[in-house]
Amino acid sequence: EPAPGADDRRRAAVAVARARNLFWGLDRAAEADDALRRAEAAVSDASVRGELVAQRVRLQAAAGDPRAALDTALPLLDDDGVREQARLHAATGAVEALLSRGRTDAALALADRWLPIAERHRDELPWIALVLASQRGLALRLSGRLIAATDASTQVYDHAVRQRSTSTRAVEAGMLGYTWLARGRVRTALRLLRESAALLRDGDAAGMLPWALAGVAQAAAQAGEPAIAGAAVLELERAPLGHKGFEPELPLARAWSAAAAGELSRSRAHALEAVELARARGQTALELRALHELCRLGDPTSAAPALARLAPPEDAALAPTQPAPPADAAPTVDGPFAPLAATHAAALVARDGRALLAVAERFAALDALLVAAEAADAAAALHRDDGRASSKSE
């Protein structure tokens, strides 16, 4: 006789395979979610139903819908009636959703909670621990803890190289490249992002090539290589992005490529597109990143009010052990980067050279050296303008 629940497990396996094919292979996210929901309604085994819910969490996060992913995941994570293996899938989706929402401290805590469990199940699910470790690096980067982010991503990248895991190496080279880009080492970033793109051209089950190419374009533009940036943008337009959670990086690539070509109005329009896309999806951390890029691209006036809204108070940003905000609180982004980005934009709008010098020092302390240099240059330009104005009035 078949084991109890065997029919439910077969039905669930078929539904998961169908949903993955619809989502990753055919870019039909709504149909993938519907396939999983119909299977949930058809099975009687609560544990199997939980496994289907966990798969929905992963796909909701990858579709760039962090609010839905969190609503689906949080009741499941503490449900002991569902197998740990299934809840691990939900945990990866929940961590991604949390960091996308700007709740990077909660994302790090959840990743740290589930990493030991992932290690226990490494034989069955060898990739889960690597995904959680990679997500830790991304959460650290988005919060502005750039040296810790580099260390975290380097560990995953080195592991992938040792294990000759091309797929993990491809993604982690990109993660590491984006982190070096945030630190202002644009040539190092460009090398790693080109490595990521080259590996993904040979194998890209999750549709990550456009994300890597977006990083190539951003790094190349900031390195003064407009031809490389333009070529990367042209290529990414022809490749479908499977993981929509990273989609705001694509208009940022167009923005930096346009800036490198001297098309500043078009550049800022693309940066605003990234802001609006992230905001519509509730991807608060990516909205903040896009706003600060808009500020760097010469439009701090548009960026400053929204940056101020997304930045927590300075003392809260420096105290990651603070209690979680209430569910109905206005969204903000954890960590030191958000309030500093807001201060940077405000100082540019106010044309406050002294404040910009202080901002430059604080960016340098985070090891965001290119942005620090930009703030210092802006301060110097204001001081020169003030000097010229003073000499003319004498």
Secondary structure, DSSP 8 states (H G I E B T S, - for coil): ---TTHHHHHHHHHHHHHHHIIIIIT--HHHHHHHHHHHHHH---HHHHHHHHHHHHHHHHHTT-HHHHHHHHHHHHT-TTS-HHHHHHHHHHHHHHHHHTT-HHHHHHHHHHHHHHHHHTTTT-TTHHHHHHHHHHHHHHHHT-HHHHHHHHHHHHHHHHHHT-HHHHHHHHHHHHHHHHHTT-HHHHHHHHHHHHHHHHH--TT--HHHHHHHHHHHHHHTT-HHHHHHHHHHHHHS--S-GGGTTHHHHHHHHHHHHTT-HHHHHHHHHHHHHHHHHHT-HHHHHHHHHHHHHTT-HHHHHHHHHHH---HHHHT-TTS----TTS-----SSHHHHHHHHHHHHHHT-HHHHHHHHHHHHHHT-HHHHHHHHHHHHHHHHHHHHHHHHH-
